[in-house]
Amino acid sequence: MFRMGLKLLFMIVCAVSVVKANDFKRFELQPYGGFTASGSIPLRAEDDASSGSIAVDSSYHMGATCSLNLNELDAIEWRWQRQFSKGRLRTEINGGQSPASATQFNLTIDQIHMNFLHHYEIADPKIMPYVMGGLGATIYHGSGNGRSDSKKYFSFALGGGVKYYFSSYFGLRAEARWSPTLHSASDSGFWCSIGGAGANCLINLKASLQHQLDMTAGIVFRF
């Protein structure tokens, strides 16, 4: 019985040693918050003449990421982000745009992306800078003029940031991203209805990008 106990103790010590030797963490979770600097969405008629724009206010956002570390430097990541903003439909009247305050509506913007991250090793092992790129969808939820609707568009993102690990289990992450959204030519009805332009709205969206810059920070949990 004594020998069996020694063997069991030896096996436990060996197992603990292996776990400590292999400090690689496979998963990371990060709740975060930040600020989005939003650009306007240009609107053009079918003859390519300018018809105004959709102004999207810069505002705060919140979200979360879930990462799978493929190795010590590379990871794939699912990202969800929600921005709380307001929009204004600026239609052109006699060569000029309508007042910005006349057609304000509530706008919530969800972004769902799959990202790829590549990290870089530097002298301080607690600090890991990285670059990232992602693809996914941006969903606009608008409400105004007694109406509510939503529309989904393709979007992508490029950016970079830095992670600082206080321990092998948690740290901080800060990031900046450029995340354009591609708007199609067939969705003018969405913006016209919530913008309050009604039947007089003759806007046709031509394929165009809405440019946004995100700045985020949050806590990273590793396991």
Secondary structure in CASP SS format (residue, H / E / C, confidence):
PFRMAT SS
TARGET T0000
AUTHOR 0000-0000-0000
METHOD secondary structure of the structure
MODEL  1
M C 1.00
F H 1.00
R H 1.00
M H 1.00
G H 1.00
L H 1.00
K H 1.00
L H 1.00
L H 1.00
F H 1.00
M H 1.00
I H 1.00
V H 1.00
C H 1.00
A H 1.00
V H 1.00
S H 1.00
V H 1.00
V H 1.00
K H 1.00
A H 1.00
N C 1.00
D C 1.00
F C 1.00
K C 1.00
R C 1.00
F E 1.00
E E 1.00
L E 1.00
Q E 1.00
P E 1.00
Y E 1.00
G E 1.00
G E 1.00
F E 1.00
T E 1.00
A E 1.00
S E 1.00
G C 1.00
S C 1.00
I E 1.00
P E 1.00
L E 1.00
R E 1.00
A C 1.00
E C 1.00
D C 1.00
D C 1.00
A C 1.00
S E 1.00
S E 1.00
G E 1.00
S E 1.00
I E 1.00
A E 1.00
V E 1.00
D C 1.00
S C 1.00
S E 1.00
Y E 1.00
H E 1.00
M E 1.00
G E 1.00
A E 1.00
T E 1.00
C E 1.00
S E 1.00
L E 1.00
N E 1.00
L C 1.00
N C 1.00
E C 1.00
L C 1.00
D E 1.00
A E 1.00
I E 1.00
E E 1.00
W E 1.00
R E 1.00
W E 1.00
Q E 1.00
R E 1.00
Q E 1.00
F E 1.00
S E 1.00
K E 1.00
G E 1.00
R E 1.00
L E 1.00
R E 1.00
T E 1.00
E E 1.00
I E 1.00
N C 1.00
G C 1.00
G E 1.00
Q E 1.00
S C 1.00
P C 1.00
A H 1.00
S H 1.00
A H 1.00
T H 1.00
Q E 1.00
F E 1.00
N E 1.00
L E 1.00
T E 1.00
I E 1.00
D E 1.00
Q E 1.00
I E 1.00
H E 1.00
M E 1.00
N E 1.00
F E 1.00
L E 1.00
H E 1.00
H E 1.00
Y C 1.00
E C 1.00
I C 1.00
A C 1.00
D C 1.00
P C 1.00
K C 1.00
I E 1.00
M E 1.00
P E 1.00
Y E 1.00
V E 1.00
M E 1.00
G E 1.00
G E 1.00
L E 1.00
G E 1.00
A E 1.00
T E 1.00
I E 1.00
Y E 1.00
H E 1.00
G E 1.00
S E 1.00
G E 1.00
N C 1.00
G C 1.00
R E 1.00
S E 1.00
D E 1.00
S E 1.00
K E 1.00
K E 1.00
Y E 1.00
F E 1.00
S E 1.00
F E 1.00
A E 1.00
L E 1.00
G E 1.00
G E 1.00
G E 1.00
V E 1.00
K E 1.00
Y E 1.00
Y E 1.00
F C 1.00
S C 1.00
S C 1.00
Y C 1.00
F E 1.00
G E 1.00
L E 1.00
R E 1.00
A E 1.00
E E 1.00
A E 1.00
R E 1.00
W E 1.00
S C 1.00
P C 1.00
T E 1.00
L E 1.00
H E 1.00
S C 1.00
A C 1.00
S C 1.00
D C 1.00
S H 1.00
G H 1.00
F H 1.00
W H 1.00
C H 1.00
S H 1.00
I H 1.00
G H 1.00
G C 1.00
A C 1.00
G H 1.00
A H 1.00
N H 1.00
C C 1.00
L C 1.00
I C 1.00
N C 1.00
L C 1.00
K C 1.00
A C 1.00
S E 1.00
L E 1.00
Q E 1.00
H C 1.00
Q E 1.00
L E 1.00
D E 1.00
M E 1.00
T E 1.00
A E 1.00
G E 1.00
I E 1.00
V E 1.00
F E 1.00
R E 1.00
F C 1.00
END
